[in-house]
Amino acid sequence: MLLLVLFCMILCLLVIAAFIVASIRRKQFAYDVSRDYEYGQLPKSATVSLREGELILPDTIGANDTVIARINVKSGWLGRLVMPWIGVKTNRGEWRAYVEHGGNGARYLNLTDTFDDGSRKITLSGNRVFLPDQEVELSVYPRECLSGKKILVLAPHADDAELAAYGLYEKHAADTLVVTITAGEGGSFHYNNLYARNPEQMQAQYLQKGRMRVWNSLTVPLLAGVSSENILQLGYFDSTLQVMKQNPDADVKSTKLDTADVNLFRRANTSPLSKGLNGGSNWRGLVNNLAYIIETFQPDIIVSPSPNIDAHKDHQYTTIAAVEALKQLDYRKGSLFLHTLHFLSDDFPIGKSGSMLSLPPMFGQPFHFHSVYSLPLNKEEQNRKLLALDAMNDIRPNANGYADWKTMIFRGLNGFRHHVFDIDRDLVNRFVRSNELFYVVPVSDVHQEDSYQKIVQCG
């Protein structure tokens, strides 16, 4: 009898604990996970039937097209405790697409590169999530061939180019120019056991951090095969671009170092292009330098964060500066390939490394794009991307509190808590995926006032 009572008490405690964990996990998202995602601007290219987990794509869809499917999902009870996912299986392989804890309603599943002309049958299976029989709307975009196109990658900080587009620029390394806007000297205090927390030592730490990240920005693209002549660091200061925009002619000092001299970090450049850089740490100098780079390189594709859906101010104002440079030059050819690394509510993408990257949660917020471009990365390409990110000092696992046992213990315990109660916000885990995703806007939109205002609207 005593054992039965004890068993019932333990069972009750487990049920209560499960209820608490499920409640916490639903609340970790900044939006209602039972709402339909809303993408009114997507074309309704075709409709197919999902029956008993199978759908057949029509022959009108090319194997190289970007294909987005609107799927209705309903999480099961276990999906409130453990993150649910949709399995995608075809004759080409298997993939996972994750859904929020307790997620219900319409979600947009990226089916690009999961099928070929020989077989268009796709099997979808729900793990802790139900996929009822339904009519599935497909949005299809013919994928532009980038062979021979010049690609300019704008990175607000070291590692941003790699997180967003390492696979893209590695595939087209001979035609790519990687430009990093800031030195990235700011952010959190690193190397606690190397530098004390007094003013002099903190200045030394942030200076060294900036030097390391500048070095990262100038060397990691070499791993992908980008020529050293096509790698630039502009040397502006971390977290200052918005202030520069508000005071276009004023030199803005570093928030961590007692200097406004951009040559402190810019002098590390070896590319001949760096000889044409000029001006101080001010907005006009930034726009003029970007105009010089664009005019010299003549890109067909400009990769940069979307101000609409990337919440980091340096990311937003990197693209705003580039757009101003395009207007200044009256440059009209090519496309913007926009992306997000710091999504508005910082809860995208979810799930594990290697899974699919699909469309983020949207509920009618302003988001301007004409089409979607999904670039596949096979396992070896994902591995190379991960190793490139591992070479970035600021996001490596041991960057904070280098070899400090107290830090390692704290991180272990914190990681366990994080695993139980939170979603993974680790950038490496988030962006080493089976594809890279870009939102395409023709450069010509920059020169139409209505479209221009939509592009530069900050989320």
C-alpha positions as CSV (number, residue, x, y, z in Angstrom):
1,M,0.0,0.0,0.0
2,L,2.8,2.4,0.9
3,L,4.5,1.7,-2.4
4,L,1.3,2.4,-4.3
5,V,0.9,5.8,-2.5
6,L,4.6,6.6,-3.2
7,F,4.2,5.7,-6.8
8,C,1.1,7.9,-7.1
9,M,2.9,10.8,-5.5
10,I,5.8,10.5,-7.8
11,L,3.4,10.2,-10.8
12,C,1.6,13.4,-9.7
13,L,4.9,15.2,-9.3
14,L,6.0,14.2,-12.8
15,V,2.7,15.4,-14.2
16,I,3.0,18.7,-12.5
17,A,6.7,19.0,-13.6
18,A,5.6,18.2,-17.2
19,F,2.9,20.8,-17.1
20,I,5.3,23.5,-15.8
21,V,7.9,22.6,-18.4
22,A,5.3,22.7,-21.2
23,S,4.0,26.1,-20.0
24,I,7.5,27.5,-19.9
25,R,8.4,26.2,-23.3
26,R,5.3,27.7,-24.9
27,K,6.0,31.1,-23.3
28,Q,9.6,31.2,-24.4
29,F,8.3,32.4,-27.8
30,A,7.5,36.1,-28.3
31,Y,4.3,35.3,-30.2
32,D,1.3,33.0,-29.9
33,V,2.5,29.7,-31.4
34,S,-1.1,28.7,-32.2
35,R,-1.4,31.4,-34.8
36,D,-1.1,30.9,-38.6
37,Y,2.0,32.4,-40.1
38,E,0.9,35.1,-42.6
39,Y,2.7,35.7,-45.9
40,G,0.2,37.4,-48.1
41,Q,2.8,38.3,-50.7
42,L,3.7,34.7,-51.6
43,P,2.3,33.6,-55.0
44,K,-0.2,30.7,-55.1
45,S,1.7,28.8,-57.8
46,A,-0.1,25.4,-57.4
47,T,-2.2,23.4,-54.9
48,V,-1.5,19.7,-54.2
49,S,-3.3,17.2,-51.9
50,L,-1.6,15.8,-48.8
51,R,-3.1,12.4,-48.2
52,E,-1.8,10.0,-45.5
53,G,1.5,11.8,-45.4
54,E,2.2,11.9,-49.1
55,L,2.0,14.6,-51.8
56,I,3.0,14.6,-55.4
57,L,4.4,17.8,-56.9
58,P,3.2,18.8,-60.4
59,D,5.5,18.4,-63.4
60,T,5.3,22.2,-63.9
61,I,7.7,22.7,-61.0
62,G,11.3,22.5,-61.9
63,A,13.8,20.5,-59.8
64,N,15.9,23.7,-59.4
65,D,13.0,25.9,-58.3
66,T,12.6,27.2,-54.8
67,V,9.4,25.6,-53.5
68,I,7.6,26.8,-50.3
69,A,4.6,24.7,-49.0
70,R,1.9,26.1,-46.7
71,I,1.2,23.2,-44.3
72,N,-1.2,23.1,-41.4
73,V,0.2,21.4,-38.3
74,K,-1.1,20.5,-34.8
75,S,1.3,19.6,-32.0
76,G,0.6,16.6,-29.8
77,W,1.0,16.7,-26.0
78,L,4.6,15.5,-26.2
79,G,5.2,18.3,-28.7
80,R,4.7,20.7,-25.8
81,L,7.5,19.0,-23.9
82,V,10.0,18.1,-26.6
83,M,10.3,20.2,-29.8
84,P,8.2,18.6,-32.6
85,W,9.5,18.2,-36.1
86,I,8.3,17.3,-39.6
87,G,10.2,14.6,-41.4
88,V,10.6,15.1,-45.2
89,K,11.5,11.9,-47.1
90,T,12.1,11.5,-50.9
91,N,14.3,9.4,-53.1
92,R,17.0,12.1,-52.6
93,G,17.2,11.8,-48.8
94,E,15.7,12.8,-45.5
95,W,15.3,16.2,-43.8
96,R,13.8,17.7,-40.6
97,A,11.9,20.9,-40.2
98,Y,11.2,21.9,-36.6
99,V,8.0,23.4,-35.2
100,E,7.6,25.4,-32.0
101,H,6.6,23.6,-28.7
102,G,2.9,23.4,-28.9
103,G,2.8,24.9,-32.4
104,N,-0.5,24.9,-34.3
105,G,-1.7,26.4,-37.5
106,A,-0.2,27.2,-40.9
107,R,3.6,26.9,-41.3
108,Y,5.8,27.4,-44.4
109,L,7.9,24.4,-45.2
110,N,10.9,24.6,-47.5
111,L,10.8,21.7,-50.0
112,T,13.5,23.1,-52.3
113,D,16.0,20.5,-53.5
114,T,14.2,17.6,-51.8
115,F,13.0,16.2,-55.1
116,D,14.1,15.7,-58.7
117,D,12.6,15.3,-62.2
118,G,12.6,11.5,-61.7
119,S,10.4,11.4,-58.7
120,R,8.1,14.1,-57.3
121,K,6.6,12.1,-54.4
122,I,7.3,13.6,-51.0
123,T,6.5,11.8,-47.8
124,L,5.8,14.0,-44.7
125,S,5.8,12.5,-41.2
126,G,5.0,14.2,-38.0
127,N,7.1,13.6,-34.9
128,R,5.2,14.9,-31.9
129,V,3.1,16.9,-34.4
130,F,0.1,15.9,-36.5
131,L,-0.2,16.6,-40.3
132,P,-3.9,16.1,-41.2
133,D,-4.9,15.4,-44.8
134,Q,-5.2,18.8,-46.4
135,E,-4.8,20.9,-49.6
136,V,-1.3,22.4,-49.6
137,E,-0.6,25.7,-51.3
138,L,2.8,25.8,-53.1
139,S,4.7,29.0,-53.8
140,V,7.3,28.5,-56.5
141,Y,10.2,30.7,-57.6
142,P,12.5,29.9,-60.6
143,R,16.0,29.9,-59.1
144,E,18.4,32.3,-60.7
145,C,21.6,30.8,-62.0
146,L,24.5,32.6,-60.2
147,S,27.3,31.2,-62.2
148,G,29.6,34.0,-63.3
149,K,27.6,36.6,-61.3
150,K,29.6,39.0,-59.1
151,I,28.5,38.7,-55.4
152,L,29.2,41.4,-52.8
153,V,28.7,40.1,-49.2
154,L,28.2,42.8,-46.7
155,A,28.9,41.7,-43.1
156,P,28.1,44.1,-40.2
157,H,30.6,42.2,-38.1
158,A,33.1,39.4,-38.4
159,D,31.2,36.0,-38.7
160,D,28.0,37.5,-40.1
161,A,29.0,36.8,-43.7
162,E,29.8,33.2,-42.7
163,L,26.6,32.6,-40.7
164,A,24.4,33.9,-43.4
165,A,26.2,33.0,-46.6
166,Y,29.3,30.9,-46.3
167,G,27.9,28.2,-48.5
168,L,26.9,30.8,-51.1
169,Y,30.2,32.6,-51.3
170,E,32.2,29.3,-51.1
171,K,30.3,28.1,-54.2
172,H,31.1,31.3,-56.0
173,A,34.4,32.2,-54.3
174,A,36.2,33.4,-57.5
175,D,33.4,36.0,-58.0
176,T,32.9,37.1,-54.4
177,L,33.9,40.2,-52.5
178,V,33.5,40.0,-48.7
179,V,33.3,43.4,-46.9
180,T,33.0,43.6,-43.1
181,I,31.7,47.0,-41.9
182,T,32.7,47.1,-38.2
183,A,35.7,45.8,-36.2
184,G,33.3,44.2,-33.7
185,E,35.3,45.3,-30.7
186,G,32.2,45.7,-28.5
187,G,29.8,43.2,-27.0
188,S,30.4,41.2,-23.9
189,F,33.7,41.1,-21.9
190,H,35.7,38.1,-22.9
191,Y,38.8,36.4,-21.6
192,N,38.1,37.0,-18.0
193,N,41.1,35.1,-16.8
194,L,43.4,37.1,-19.1
195,Y,42.2,40.6,-18.3
196,A,41.1,42.2,-15.1
197,R,38.0,44.3,-14.8
198,N,39.7,47.7,-14.3
199,P,39.5,50.5,-16.9
200,E,43.0,50.0,-18.3
201,Q,42.7,46.2,-18.6
202,M,39.1,46.5,-20.0
203,Q,40.4,48.8,-22.8
204,A,43.2,46.4,-23.5
205,Q,40.7,43.5,-23.7
206,Y,38.3,45.3,-26.1
207,L,41.2,46.4,-28.3
208,Q,42.5,42.9,-28.5
209,K,39.0,41.6,-29.1
210,G,38.7,44.0,-32.0
211,R,42.0,43.0,-33.5
212,M,41.1,39.4,-33.3
213,R,37.7,39.9,-35.0
214,V,39.3,42.0,-37.7
215,W,41.8,39.3,-38.3
216,N,39.0,36.7,-38.4
217,S,37.1,38.9,-41.0
218,L,40.2,39.1,-43.2
219,T,41.3,35.5,-43.0
220,V,38.3,33.1,-42.7
221,P,37.0,33.9,-46.2
222,L,40.3,32.5,-47.5
223,L,39.1,29.1,-46.3
224,A,36.4,29.3,-48.9
225,G,38.8,30.3,-51.6
226,V,38.1,34.0,-51.7
227,S,41.1,35.9,-52.9
228,S,42.8,38.2,-50.3
229,E,42.3,41.0,-52.8
230,N,38.6,40.5,-52.4
231,I,38.4,40.8,-48.7
232,L,37.9,44.2,-47.0
233,Q,37.5,45.4,-43.4
234,L,36.1,49.0,-43.2
235,G,37.0,49.4,-39.5
236,Y,34.0,51.2,-38.2
237,F,33.1,50.7,-34.6
238,D,30.7,48.2,-33.1
239,S,27.2,49.3,-32.3
240,T,27.6,52.8,-33.7
241,L,26.0,52.8,-37.1
242,Q,22.6,54.1,-36.0
243,V,24.2,57.0,-34.1
244,M,26.3,57.7,-37.2
245,K,23.2,57.8,-39.3
246,Q,21.5,60.3,-36.9
247,N,24.6,62.6,-37.1
248,P,25.9,62.0,-40.6
249,D,28.9,64.4,-40.5
250,A,30.0,63.7,-36.9
251,D,32.8,61.2,-36.2
252,V,31.5,58.7,-33.7
253,K,33.8,57.2,-31.1
254,S,34.0,53.5,-30.2
255,T,31.6,52.6,-27.3
256,K,34.5,50.6,-25.7
257,L,37.7,52.4,-26.8
258,D,38.7,56.0,-26.3
259,T,39.1,56.7,-30.0
260,A,37.2,57.7,-33.2
261,D,40.1,56.7,-35.5
262,V,38.9,54.0,-37.9
263,N,42.4,53.5,-39.1
264,L,43.1,51.7,-35.8
265,F,41.5,48.6,-37.4
266,R,41.3,49.6,-41.1
267,R,45.1,49.4,-41.4
268,A,45.0,45.6,-41.2
269,N,43.7,45.5,-44.8
270,T,46.0,44.0,-47.5
271,S,43.7,44.3,-50.5
272,P,44.6,47.0,-53.1
273,L,40.9,48.1,-52.8
274,S,41.6,49.4,-49.3
275,K,43.7,52.2,-50.8
276,G,40.5,53.8,-52.0
277,L,38.9,53.9,-48.6
278,N,38.7,57.3,-47.0
279,G,36.8,59.4,-44.4
280,G,36.4,59.1,-40.7
281,S,34.0,57.3,-38.5
282,N,30.9,59.0,-39.8
283,W,27.9,58.1,-41.9
284,R,28.9,60.0,-45.0
285,G,32.2,58.3,-45.0
286,L,30.5,54.9,-44.7
287,V,28.1,55.6,-47.6
288,N,30.8,57.0,-49.8
289,N,33.1,54.0,-49.1
290,L,30.3,51.6,-50.0
291,A,29.6,53.6,-53.1
292,Y,33.3,53.3,-54.1
293,I,33.2,49.5,-53.5
294,I,30.0,49.0,-55.5
295,E,31.2,51.2,-58.4
296,T,34.6,49.4,-58.5
297,F,33.3,45.8,-58.1
298,Q,30.1,46.2,-60.1
299,P,28.2,43.4,-58.2
300,D,25.2,41.5,-59.6
301,I,24.2,40.3,-56.1
302,I,24.5,42.2,-52.8
303,V,24.0,40.0,-49.7
304,S,23.0,42.0,-46.6
305,P,20.6,41.7,-43.6
306,S,17.0,42.7,-44.1
307,P,16.2,45.8,-42.0
308,N,12.6,44.6,-41.8
309,I,13.3,41.4,-39.9
310,D,16.8,41.6,-38.5
311,A,16.6,43.5,-35.2
312,H,20.3,44.2,-34.7
313,K,20.9,47.9,-35.4
314,D,24.3,47.5,-37.0
315,H,22.6,44.9,-39.3
316,Q,19.8,47.2,-40.2
317,Y,22.0,50.2,-40.9
318,T,24.6,48.3,-42.9
319,T,21.8,47.7,-45.5
320,I,20.5,51.2,-45.2
321,A,24.0,52.6,-45.9
322,A,24.3,50.2,-48.9
323,V,20.9,51.3,-50.3
324,E,21.9,55.0,-49.9
325,A,25.1,54.2,-51.8
326,L,23.1,52.5,-54.6
327,K,20.9,55.6,-54.9
328,Q,23.9,57.9,-54.8
329,L,25.4,56.0,-57.7
330,D,22.1,55.5,-59.5
331,Y,23.2,51.9,-59.6
332,R,20.3,49.7,-61.0
333,K,21.5,46.3,-62.0
334,G,21.2,43.1,-60.0
335,S,19.5,42.0,-56.8
336,L,19.6,42.3,-53.1
337,F,19.8,39.0,-51.3
338,L,18.5,39.9,-47.8
339,H,18.5,37.6,-44.8
340,T,18.2,37.7,-41.0
341,L,20.6,36.6,-38.3
342,H,18.9,38.3,-35.3
343,F,15.3,37.8,-36.0
344,L,12.8,40.3,-34.5
345,S,11.9,38.1,-31.5
346,D,15.2,36.2,-31.4
347,D,13.4,32.9,-31.7
348,F,14.2,31.9,-35.2
349,P,15.4,29.6,-36.5
350,I,14.6,26.7,-34.1
351,G,15.7,23.1,-34.0
352,K,19.0,21.3,-34.5
353,S,22.0,21.9,-36.8
354,G,21.6,20.3,-40.2
355,S,17.8,20.7,-40.3
356,M,15.9,22.8,-42.9
357,L,15.8,26.6,-42.9
358,S,12.2,27.7,-43.7
359,L,10.3,30.9,-43.5
360,P,10.3,32.7,-40.1
361,P,7.1,33.5,-38.1
362,M,5.3,36.5,-39.7
363,F,1.9,37.9,-38.7
364,G,1.4,40.8,-41.1
365,Q,4.6,42.8,-40.1
366,P,6.2,44.8,-43.0
367,F,8.5,42.6,-44.9
368,H,9.4,43.6,-48.4
369,F,10.8,41.0,-50.9
370,H,9.9,39.8,-54.4
371,S,11.1,36.2,-54.2
372,V,12.8,33.6,-52.1
373,Y,16.2,31.9,-53.0
374,S,17.1,28.7,-51.1
375,L,20.6,27.4,-51.6
376,P,21.2,23.7,-50.6
377,L,24.2,22.7,-48.6
378,N,25.2,19.0,-48.4
379,K,26.7,17.5,-45.3
380,E,30.3,18.2,-46.3
381,E,29.4,21.8,-47.2
382,Q,27.8,22.1,-43.8
383,N,30.9,20.7,-42.1
384,R,33.1,23.3,-43.9
385,K,30.7,26.1,-42.8
386,L,30.8,24.9,-39.2
387,L,34.6,24.8,-39.3
388,A,34.8,28.3,-40.7
389,L,32.6,29.5,-37.8
390,D,34.8,27.6,-35.4
391,A,37.7,29.8,-36.6
392,M,35.7,32.9,-35.4
393,N,37.0,33.8,-31.9
394,D,33.9,35.6,-30.8
395,I,31.5,32.7,-31.2
396,R,33.7,29.8,-30.4
397,P,32.6,27.8,-27.4
398,N,35.7,28.6,-25.3
399,A,35.9,32.3,-26.2
400,N,34.4,33.5,-22.9
401,G,36.5,32.6,-19.9
402,Y,39.1,30.8,-21.9
403,A,40.1,27.6,-20.1
404,D,38.6,28.8,-16.8
405,W,37.2,25.9,-14.8
406,K,34.6,28.0,-13.0
407,T,33.3,29.2,-16.3
408,M,33.2,25.7,-17.8
409,I,31.2,24.3,-14.8
410,F,28.8,27.3,-15.0
411,R,28.3,26.7,-18.7
412,G,27.6,23.1,-18.2
413,L,24.9,23.7,-15.6
414,N,23.5,26.6,-17.5
415,G,23.5,24.5,-20.7
416,F,21.5,21.8,-18.9
417,R,19.0,24.4,-17.7
418,H,18.9,25.9,-21.1
419,H,18.2,22.5,-22.7
420,V,15.3,21.8,-20.4
421,F,13.6,25.2,-20.3
422,D,14.7,27.1,-23.4
423,I,15.2,27.1,-27.1
424,D,18.7,27.0,-28.5
425,R,20.0,30.5,-29.4
426,D,23.5,29.4,-30.3
427,L,24.3,31.0,-33.6
428,V,26.4,28.1,-34.9
429,N,23.6,25.6,-34.2
430,R,21.0,27.9,-35.7
431,F,22.7,28.7,-39.0
432,V,24.6,25.5,-40.0
433,R,21.6,24.1,-41.9
434,S,20.8,22.0,-45.0
435,N,20.2,25.3,-46.8
436,E,20.8,29.1,-46.7
437,L,17.8,31.3,-47.3
438,F,17.6,34.7,-48.9
439,Y,14.8,37.2,-49.7
440,V,15.3,38.7,-53.1
441,V,14.7,42.3,-53.9
442,P,15.6,43.8,-57.4
443,V,18.1,46.7,-57.0
444,S,15.7,48.7,-59.2
445,D,13.3,48.9,-56.2
446,V,15.8,51.1,-54.4
447,H,15.0,53.9,-56.9
448,Q,11.3,53.8,-56.5
449,E,10.3,55.8,-53.4
450,D,7.6,53.6,-52.2
451,S,9.7,50.4,-52.5
452,Y,12.7,52.2,-51.0
453,Q,10.8,53.1,-47.9
454,K,9.6,49.5,-47.5
455,I,13.2,48.2,-47.9
456,V,14.7,50.5,-45.2
457,Q,11.8,50.2,-42.7
458,C,13.3,48.9,-39.5
459,G,11.6,46.1,-37.6
